[in-house]
Amino acid sequence: MAGVGVTWCTWLEQGRPINTSVQVLDAVARTLCLDSVEKAHLYRLADVPAVPSSAGQWAMPPGLPMILEQVSPLPAALLTAKYDVLTHNDAYRAVPRFCR
């Protein structure tokens, strides 16, 4: 799904000298749903000095807070692929944690 072959992944895991672009590393990180720490480790494996600072940052679309509030009194939240809560409305905040 990331557009790389099994051989490339094997060589990366074995620490072989492979030349790869930031775009390929980002595609692998997205496909594997890596968090920032895991993505930094992937970059170290590929011998890329650092994850670009813009990578992994999320900007909230301008209308999203309004949409979340308009669905009240229903709880609503925006989640990542790993179910981390990025933002939520007041109704979601009121739901007891054991129900989430």
N, CA, C and O atoms as a MOPAC input file, in Angstrom:
PM7 MOZYME 1SCF
protein

 N      0.80700 1    -1.19400 1     0.00000 1
 C      0.00000 1     0.00000 1     0.00000 1
 C      0.85300 1     1.26200 1     0.00000 1
 O      0.38500 1     2.32400 1    -0.41100 1
 N      2.08000 1     1.16000 1     0.44900 1
 C      2.97600 1     2.31600 1     0.46500 1
 C      3.74900 1     2.45100 1    -0.83800 1
 O      4.43100 1     3.45200 1    -1.05700 1
 N      3.64600 1     1.45700 1    -1.69600 1
 C      4.35000 1     1.52600 1    -2.97600 1
 C      5.80100 1     1.08700 1    -2.91500 1
 O      6.58900 1     1.42700 1    -3.79800 1
 N      6.16800 1     0.33200 1    -1.87600 1
 C      7.53100 1    -0.18800 1    -1.77700 1
 C      7.46400 1    -1.71200 1    -1.73900 1
 O      6.45500 1    -2.29100 1    -1.33500 1
 N      8.53900 1    -2.34500 1    -2.15900 1
 C      8.58200 1    -3.79800 1    -2.21400 1
 C      9.04100 1    -4.43100 1    -0.91700 1
 O      9.56500 1    -3.76700 1    -0.02200 1
 N      8.83000 1    -5.72200 1    -0.84200 1
 C      9.24300 1    -6.48900 1     0.33400 1
 C     10.75800 1    -6.42500 1     0.50100 1
 O     11.25600 1    -6.31100 1     1.62100 1
 N     11.48400 1    -6.49600 1    -0.59800 1
 C     12.95100 1    -6.44900 1    -0.53100 1
 C     13.41600 1    -5.14200 1     0.09100 1
 O     14.31400 1    -5.13400 1     0.93300 1
 N     12.79900 1    -4.02800 1    -0.32600 1
 C     13.16800 1    -2.72200 1     0.21400 1
 C     12.93700 1    -2.70300 1     1.72600 1
 O     13.79400 1    -2.23800 1     2.47700 1
 N     11.78800 1    -3.20300 1     2.17200 1
 C     11.48000 1    -3.23100 1     3.60700 1
 C     12.47600 1    -4.11000 1     4.36000 1
 O     12.93200 1    -3.75400 1     5.44700 1
 N     12.80600 1    -5.25200 1     3.77700 1
 C     13.76700 1    -6.15800 1     4.40800 1
 C     15.12400 1    -5.49000 1     4.53900 1
 O     15.76000 1    -5.56400 1     5.59100 1
 N     15.56600 1    -4.84200 1     3.47700 1
 C     16.86100 1    -4.15500 1     3.52400 1
 C     16.85300 1    -3.03000 1     4.55500 1
 O     17.84700 1    -2.81500 1     5.24800 1
 N     15.74700 1    -2.32000 1     4.65500 1
 C     15.64200 1    -1.25700 1     5.65500 1
 C     15.77300 1    -1.84500 1     7.05400 1
 O     16.52300 1    -1.32500 1     7.88100 1
 N     15.04700 1    -2.92600 1     7.32100 1
 C     15.10800 1    -3.57300 1     8.63200 1
 C     16.50000 1    -4.11700 1     8.93900 1
 O     16.92000 1    -4.12700 1    10.09600 1
 N     17.22100 1    -4.57000 1     7.90500 1
 C     18.56300 1    -5.11700 1     8.09900 1
 C     19.63000 1    -4.04100 1     8.19700 1
 O     20.79200 1    -4.33600 1     8.47700 1
 N     19.24000 1    -2.79800 1     7.96800 1
 C     20.20100 1    -1.70400 1     8.05900 1
 C     21.10800 1    -1.58300 1     6.85300 1
 O     22.16900 1    -0.96300 1     6.93000 1
 N     20.70200 1    -2.16600 1     5.74700 1
 C     21.50200 1    -2.04100 1     4.52400 1
 C     21.42600 1    -0.61100 1     4.00400 1
 O     20.44200 1     0.09300 1     4.22800 1
 N     22.48300 1    -0.19100 1     3.30300 1
 C     22.47600 1     1.18200 1     2.77400 1
 C     21.49500 1     1.30500 1     1.59400 1
 O     21.79000 1     0.86000 1     0.48500 1
 N     20.36900 1     1.89100 1     1.84000 1
 C     19.39000 1     2.12400 1     0.77800 1
 C     19.18400 1     3.62500 1     0.65100 1
 O     19.23100 1     4.36100 1     1.63600 1
 N     18.96200 1     4.05000 1    -0.54700 1
 C     18.65800 1     5.46100 1    -0.77900 1
 C     17.15200 1     5.59500 1    -0.91600 1
 O     16.53100 1     4.94000 1    -1.75200 1
 N     16.58500 1     6.43300 1    -0.10200 1
 C     15.14200 1     6.61700 1    -0.15000 1
 C     14.80500 1     8.08300 1     0.03800 1
 O     15.57800 1     8.84700 1     0.61600 1
 N     13.66200 1     8.45300 1    -0.45200 1
 C     13.22900 1     9.84200 1    -0.33500 1
 C     12.32900 1    10.01000 1     0.87900 1
 O     11.79300 1     9.04500 1     1.42300 1
 N     12.18200 1    11.25000 1     1.28100 1
 C     11.27800 1    11.57500 1     2.37800 1
 C      9.85000 1    11.18300 1     2.01500 1
 O      9.08400 1    10.75700 1     2.87800 1
 N      9.49300 1    11.32600 1     0.74800 1
 C      8.14300 1    10.97400 1     0.30700 1
 C      7.85900 1     9.48600 1     0.51200 1
 O      6.76300 1     9.11400 1     0.93000 1
 N      8.84300 1     8.63800 1     0.22000 1
 C      8.67400 1     7.19500 1     0.40500 1
 C      8.55300 1     6.87000 1     1.89100 1
 O      7.70600 1     6.06800 1     2.28600 1
 N      9.39300 1     7.48700 1     2.70800 1
 C      9.31600 1     7.25800 1     4.14700 1
 C      7.97700 1     7.71300 1     4.70600 1
 O      7.39700 1     7.04000 1     5.55800 1
 N      7.48500 1     8.85000 1     4.23300 1
 C      6.17300 1     9.33000 1     4.67900 1
 C      5.06600 1     8.37000 1     4.26400 1
 O      4.12600 1     8.14000 1     5.02500 1
 N      5.17100 1     7.80400 1     3.05400 1
 C      4.16400 1     6.84200 1     2.59100 1
 C      4.17700 1     5.58700 1     3.46400 1
 O      3.12000 1     5.05600 1     3.80800 1
 N      5.34700 1     5.12300 1     3.81500 1
 C      5.45900 1     3.94700 1     4.69200 1
 C      4.87600 1     4.27300 1     6.06100 1
 O      4.13200 1     3.47000 1     6.62500 1
 N      5.20700 1     5.44500 1     6.60000 1
 C      4.69800 1     5.84100 1     7.91500 1
 C      3.17300 1     5.95100 1     7.91700 1
 O      2.52000 1     5.52600 1     8.87000 1
 N      2.60900 1     6.51900 1     6.85400 1
 C      1.14800 1     6.62600 1     6.75500 1
 C      0.49900 1     5.24800 1     6.66300 1
 O     -0.51100 1     4.98400 1     7.31500 1
 N      1.08500 1     4.37400 1     5.84900 1
 C      0.52400 1     3.03400 1     5.66200 1
 C      0.54500 1     2.24900 1     6.96200 1
 O     -0.39700 1     1.51200 1     7.25300 1
 N      1.59400 1     2.39500 1     7.74200 1
 C      1.71500 1     1.67300 1     9.00500 1
 C      1.07600 1     2.42000 1    10.17300 1
 O      1.08600 1     1.92900 1    11.30200 1
 N      0.51300 1     3.61600 1     9.90700 1
 C     -0.11900 1     4.44400 1    10.95400 1
 C      0.85300 1     4.70300 1    12.10300 1
 O      0.49900 1     4.54600 1    13.27200 1
 N      2.07700 1     5.10100 1    11.76500 1
 C      3.08800 1     5.34500 1    12.78300 1
 C      2.83300 1     6.65600 1    13.50200 1
 O      2.40200 1     7.63500 1    12.89200 1
 N      3.10400 1     6.67400 1    14.81200 1
 C      3.03800 1     7.93300 1    15.54700 1
 C      4.38000 1     8.65500 1    15.37500 1
 O      5.25700 1     8.16900 1    14.66000 1
 N      4.54100 1     9.79400 1    16.01700 1
 C      5.73900 1    10.60500 1    15.79100 1
 C      7.02200 1     9.91000 1    16.23600 1
 O      8.05600 1    10.05800 1    15.58400 1
 N      6.97600 1     9.16200 1    17.32400 1
 C      8.17100 1     8.45100 1    17.80600 1
 C      8.53700 1     7.32500 1    16.84300 1
 O      9.70600 1     7.14400 1    16.50500 1
 N      7.53900 1     6.57800 1    16.40800 1
 C      7.78600 1     5.48700 1    15.46800 1
 C      8.29000 1     6.01900 1    14.13300 1
 O      9.15800 1     5.41600 1    13.50000 1
 N      7.73800 1     7.15300 1    13.71100 1
 C      8.17300 1     7.75100 1    12.44900 1
 C      9.62600 1     8.22500 1    12.54300 1
 O     10.39300 1     8.07000 1    11.59300 1
 N      9.99800 1     8.79700 1    13.68000 1
 C     11.38800 1     9.22300 1    13.87400 1
 C     12.32200 1     8.01300 1    13.82400 1
 O     13.42400 1     8.10300 1    13.28200 1
 N     11.88700 1     6.87900 1    14.38600 1
 C     12.69400 1     5.65400 1    14.33400 1
 C     12.84700 1     5.16900 1    12.89100 1
 O     13.93200 1     4.75000 1    12.48800 1
 N     11.76600 1     5.22500 1    12.11900 1
 C     11.82200 1     4.85300 1    10.70600 1
 C     12.85200 1     5.70900 1     9.96900 1
 O     13.63000 1     5.19300 1     9.16700 1
 N     12.85800 1     6.99400 1    10.23700 1
 C     13.82100 1     7.89300 1     9.59200 1
 C     15.25200 1     7.53900 1     9.99400 1
 O     16.16300 1     7.59200 1     9.16800 1
 N     15.44900 1     7.17200 1    11.27800 1
 C     16.79400 1     6.76800 1    11.71100 1
 C     17.23000 1     5.48800 1    11.00500 1
 O     18.38900 1     5.36100 1    10.60800 1
 N     16.29700 1     4.52500 1    10.84400 1
 C     16.62200 1     3.28900 1    10.13700 1
 C     17.06600 1     3.56600 1     8.70700 1
 O     17.96700 1     2.90700 1     8.18700 1
 N     16.42700 1     4.54500 1     8.07800 1
 C     16.75300 1     4.88900 1     6.69200 1
 C     17.92800 1     5.85200 1     6.60300 1
 O     18.28300 1     6.29700 1     5.51100 1
 N     18.53000 1     6.17700 1     7.73400 1
 C     19.67800 1     7.08200 1     7.80400 1
 C     19.34300 1     8.47500 1     7.25700 1
 O     20.16200 1     9.11800 1     6.60100 1
 N     18.11800 1     8.91600 1     7.54500 1
 C     17.70500 1    10.28100 1     7.22100 1
 C     17.84100 1    11.07000 1     8.51400 1
 O     17.32000 1    10.64700 1     9.54600 1
 N     18.53100 1    12.20900 1     8.48400 1
 C     18.87300 1    12.91400 1     9.71700 1
 C     17.69600 1    13.22700 1    10.64900 1
 O     17.80600 1    13.03400 1    11.86000 1
 N     16.59100 1    13.70000 1    10.11000 1
 C     15.47500 1    14.08000 1    10.98200 1
 C     14.17700 1    14.10300 1    10.19700 1
 O     14.16300 1    14.30300 1     8.98200 1
 N     13.09400 1    13.89400 1    10.91800 1
 C     11.77800 1    14.00800 1    10.30600 1
 C     11.53400 1    15.48300 1    10.02400 1
 O     11.73800 1    16.31400 1    10.90800 1
 N     11.10100 1    15.83100 1     8.81400 1
 C     10.80700 1    17.23600 1     8.52900 1
 C      9.81100 1    17.79400 1     9.54300 1
 O      8.87500 1    17.10100 1     9.94100 1
 N     10.00900 1    19.03100 1     9.95600 1
 C      9.19300 1    19.61200 1    11.01700 1
 C      7.72000 1    19.69200 1    10.66400 1
 O      6.87800 1    19.65800 1    11.56100 1
 N      7.38400 1    19.79600 1     9.39600 1
 C      5.97700 1    19.88700 1     9.01200 1
 C      5.29500 1    18.52500 1     9.01500 1
 O      4.06700 1    18.45200 1     8.97700 1
 N      6.06600 1    17.45400 1     9.06100 1
 C      5.48000 1    16.11600 1     9.02300 1
 C      4.75200 1    15.81800 1    10.32200 1
 O      5.26100 1    16.08900 1    11.40900 1
 N      3.56500 1    15.26200 1    10.19700 1
 C      2.81700 1    14.86200 1    11.36700 1
 C      2.00000 1    15.96400 1    12.01200 1
 O      1.24300 1    15.68900 1    12.94300 1
 N      2.12400 1    17.20600 1    11.55200 1
 C      1.33600 1    18.27900 1    12.12500 1
 C     -0.04300 1    18.27000 1    11.49400 1
 O     -0.20600 1    17.98800 1    10.30700 1
 N     -1.02300 1    18.58400 1    12.31000 1
 C     -2.39700 1    18.57000 1    11.83800 1
 C     -2.99500 1    19.94100 1    12.05800 1
 O     -2.92900 1    20.47900 1    13.16400 1
 N     -3.57300 1    20.50800 1    11.02500 1
 C     -4.24200 1    21.79300 1    11.13800 1
 C     -5.75000 1    21.56400 1    11.05900 1
 O     -6.24600 1    20.93100 1    10.12700 1
 N     -6.46700 1    22.08700 1    12.05000 1
 C     -7.91800 1    21.89100 1    12.08200 1
 C     -8.57600 1    22.72100 1    10.98200 1
 O     -8.33700 1    23.92400 1    10.87900 1
 N     -9.40700 1    22.07400 1    10.15900 1
 C    -10.14400 1    22.82800 1     9.14100 1
 C    -11.01200 1    23.89400 1     9.80800 1
 O    -11.54700 1    23.65800 1    10.89200 1
 N    -11.16200 1    25.05900 1     9.18100 1
 C    -11.85400 1    26.17700 1     9.82200 1
 C    -13.27500 1    25.88500 1    10.29000 1
 O    -13.66900 1    26.37600 1    11.34700 1
 N    -14.05000 1    25.11700 1     9.56000 1
 C    -15.43500 1    24.88600 1     9.93000 1
 C    -15.67300 1    23.73900 1    10.89000 1
 O    -16.80500 1    23.52400 1    11.32300 1
 N    -14.62200 1    22.99500 1    11.23200 1
 C    -14.80700 1    21.79900 1    12.05800 1
 C    -15.36700 1    22.07300 1    13.45300 1
 O    -16.28200 1    21.36100 1    13.86800 1
 N    -14.87300 1    23.06100 1    14.20100 1
 C    -15.45600 1    23.30800 1    15.52500 1
 C    -16.96100 1    23.60400 1    15.45000 1
 O    -17.72700 1    23.15000 1    16.30100 1
 N    -17.37200 1    24.34800 1    14.45300 1
 C    -18.78900 1    24.67700 1    14.30100 1
 C    -19.60400 1    23.40800 1    14.02900 1
 O    -20.69500 1    23.24500 1    14.57400 1
 N    -19.08300 1    22.52000 1    13.19800 1
 C    -19.78700 1    21.27200 1    12.88900 1
 C    -19.92600 1    20.42000 1    14.14400 1
 O    -20.99500 1    19.87100 1    14.41000 1
 N    -18.84700 1    20.31000 1    14.91400 1
 C    -18.90000 1    19.50800 1    16.14000 1
 C    -19.93000 1    20.05800 1    17.12500 1
 O    -20.62600 1    19.28400 1    17.78100 1
 N    -20.03500 1    21.37500 1    17.23600 1
 C    -21.00100 1    21.97000 1    18.15100 1
 C    -22.42600 1    21.85100 1    17.63400 1
 O    -23.36200 1    21.77200 1    18.43000 1
 N    -22.61100 1    21.83600 1    16.32900 1
 C    -23.96300 1    21.76500 1    15.77000 1
 C    -24.59300 1    20.38400 1    15.93300 1
 O    -25.81500 1    20.26000 1    15.84900 1
 N    -23.80600 1    19.36000 1    16.16000 1
 C    -24.38900 1    18.02800 1    16.36600 1
 C    -24.80100 1    17.80900 1    17.82100 1
 O    -25.36800 1    16.76800 1    18.15300 1
 N    -24.52100 1    18.78100 1    18.68800 1
 C    -24.97000 1    18.68500 1    20.08600 1
 C    -26.48300 1    18.61300 1    20.10100 1
 O    -27.13800 1    19.27400 1    19.29500 1
 N    -27.03900 1    17.84300 1    20.97900 1
 C    -26.50600 1    17.26400 1    22.21300 1
 C    -25.81700 1    15.91900 1    22.02800 1
 O    -25.50500 1    15.25500 1    23.01600 1
 N    -25.57500 1    15.50500 1    20.80300 1
 C    -24.88200 1    14.23500 1    20.57300 1
 C    -23.37800 1    14.43000 1    20.74800 1
 O    -22.82300 1    15.42500 1    20.28100 1
 N    -22.72100 1    13.49200 1    21.41600 1
 C    -21.26700 1    13.59200 1    21.53200 1
 C    -20.60500 1    13.33000 1    20.18100 1
 O    -21.01500 1    12.43500 1    19.44200 1
 N    -19.58900 1    14.11300 1    19.87000 1
 C    -18.86700 1    13.94800 1    18.60800 1
 C    -17.39200 1    14.23900 1    18.83700 1
 O    -17.02800 1    15.11600 1    19.62100 1
 N    -16.55100 1    13.48200 1    18.13600 1
 C    -15.10300 1    13.67400 1    18.25000 1
 C    -14.45400 1    13.33900 1    16.91900 1
 O    -14.98600 1    12.56000 1    16.12900 1
 N    -13.30100 1    13.93600 1    16.68600 1
 C    -12.48600 1    13.63000 1    15.51500 1
 C    -11.31300 1    12.79900 1    16.00000 1
 O    -10.56700 1    13.22400 1    16.88300 1
 N    -11.14600 1    11.59600 1    15.41500 1
 C    -10.13400 1    10.65100 1    15.86700 1
 C     -9.09400 1    10.39400 1    14.78500 1
 O     -9.36100 1    10.56800 1    13.59600 1
 N     -7.90500 1     9.97800 1    15.21100 1
 C     -6.88000 1     9.53900 1    14.27800 1
 C     -7.13600 1     8.08200 1    13.93200 1
 O     -8.06900 1     7.47000 1    14.45200 1
 N     -6.31300 1     7.52800 1    13.05800 1
 C     -6.43400 1     6.11500 1    12.70300 1
 C     -6.18300 1     5.20600 1    13.90900 1
 O     -6.64200 1     4.06400 1    13.93000 1
 N     -5.45800 1     5.70700 1    14.90700 1
 C     -5.19300 1     4.93100 1    16.12600 1
 C     -6.16400 1     5.29400 1    17.24700 1
 O     -5.93900 1     4.94200 1    18.40600 1
 N     -7.23300 1     5.98900 1    16.90600 1
 C     -8.28500 1     6.37600 1    17.84300 1
 C     -7.82200 1     7.36900 1    18.90000 1
 O     -8.38800 1     7.40700 1    19.99200 1
 N     -6.81600 1     8.16500 1    18.60100 1
 C     -6.45900 1     9.27900 1    19.46200 1
 C     -7.43900 1    10.39900 1    19.16900 1
 O     -7.73500 1    10.67200 1    18.00500 1
 N     -7.95000 1    11.05600 1    20.21100 1
 C     -8.91500 1    12.14000 1    20.03500 1
 C     -8.15900 1    13.41800 1    19.69000 1
 O     -7.32200 1    13.88600 1    20.46200 1
 N     -8.46700 1    13.97700 1    18.51800 1
 C     -7.84800 1    15.23500 1    18.10100 1
 C     -8.63600 1    16.43200 1    18.61600 1
 O     -8.05000 1    17.41400 1    19.07200 1
 N     -9.94700 1    16.35600 1    18.54500 1
 C    -10.81800 1    17.41400 1    19.05500 1
 C    -12.19800 1    16.81600 1    19.29700 1
 O    -12.53400 1    15.76600 1    18.75200 1
 N    -12.99400 1    17.49500 1    20.12100 1
 C    -14.31800 1    16.97800 1    20.45700 1
 C    -15.21600 1    18.12200 1    20.88500 1
 O    -14.75400 1    19.24600 1    21.08400 1
 N    -16.51400 1    17.83100 1    21.02800 1
 C    -17.45100 1    18.85500 1    21.47600 1
 C    -17.72400 1    18.70100 1    22.97500 1
 O    -17.23300 1    17.76800 1    23.61100 1
 N    -18.51400 1    19.62800 1    23.53200 1
 C    -18.80700 1    19.61000 1    24.96600 1
 C    -19.57100 1    18.35200 1    25.37700 1
 O    -19.34200 1    17.80800 1    26.45700 1
 N    -20.47200 1    17.89700 1    24.52200 1
 C    -21.24300 1    16.69100 1    24.84600 1
 C    -20.32900 1    15.47500 1    24.98400 1
 O    -20.55700 1    14.62400 1    25.84300 1
 N    -19.30200 1    15.38800 1    24.14900 1
 C    -18.34800 1    14.28200 1    24.24000 1
 C    -17.58600 1    14.36300 1    25.56500 1
 O    -17.33000 1    13.34100 1    26.20000 1
 N    -17.23200 1    15.56100 1    25.97200 1
 C    -16.50500 1    15.76400 1    27.21800 1
 C    -17.34600 1    15.31400 1    28.41200 1
 O    -16.79700 1    14.86000 1    29.41500 1
 N    -18.68000 1    15.43300 1    28.31500 1
 C    -19.57000 1    15.07100 1    29.41200 1
 C    -19.79100 1    13.55900 1    29.52900 1
 O    -20.24900 1    13.09100 1    30.57100 1
 N    -19.48000 1    12.79900 1    28.50100 1
 C    -19.67000 1    11.34300 1    28.53900 1
 C    -18.64300 1    10.74800 1    29.50300 1
 O    -17.45500 1    11.05600 1    29.40600 1
 N    -19.08900 1     9.89900 1    30.43000 1
 C    -18.13000 1     9.27100 1    31.36300 1
 C    -17.06500 1     8.47900 1    30.57800 1
 O    -17.36200 1     7.87200 1    29.54900 1
 N    -15.85400 1     8.49800 1    31.07200 1
 C    -14.73600 1     7.85400 1    30.37200 1
 C    -14.97000 1     6.36500 1    30.11400 1
 O    -14.53800 1     5.86300 1    29.07600 1
 N    -15.62100 1     5.65600 1    30.99500 1
 C    -15.81500 1     4.22500 1    30.80200 1
 C    -16.77900 1     3.93800 1    29.64800 1
 O    -16.87500 1     2.79800 1    29.19300 1
 N    -17.48500 1     4.95500 1    29.17700 1
 C    -18.40500 1     4.76100 1    28.04600 1
 C    -17.72000 1     5.03200 1    26.71100 1
 O    -18.26000 1     4.68600 1    25.66000 1
 N    -16.56500 1     5.63100 1    26.73700 1
 C    -15.89800 1     5.99600 1    25.47800 1
 C    -15.08300 1     4.86600 1    24.94600 1
 O    -14.45600 1     4.99900 1    23.89600 1

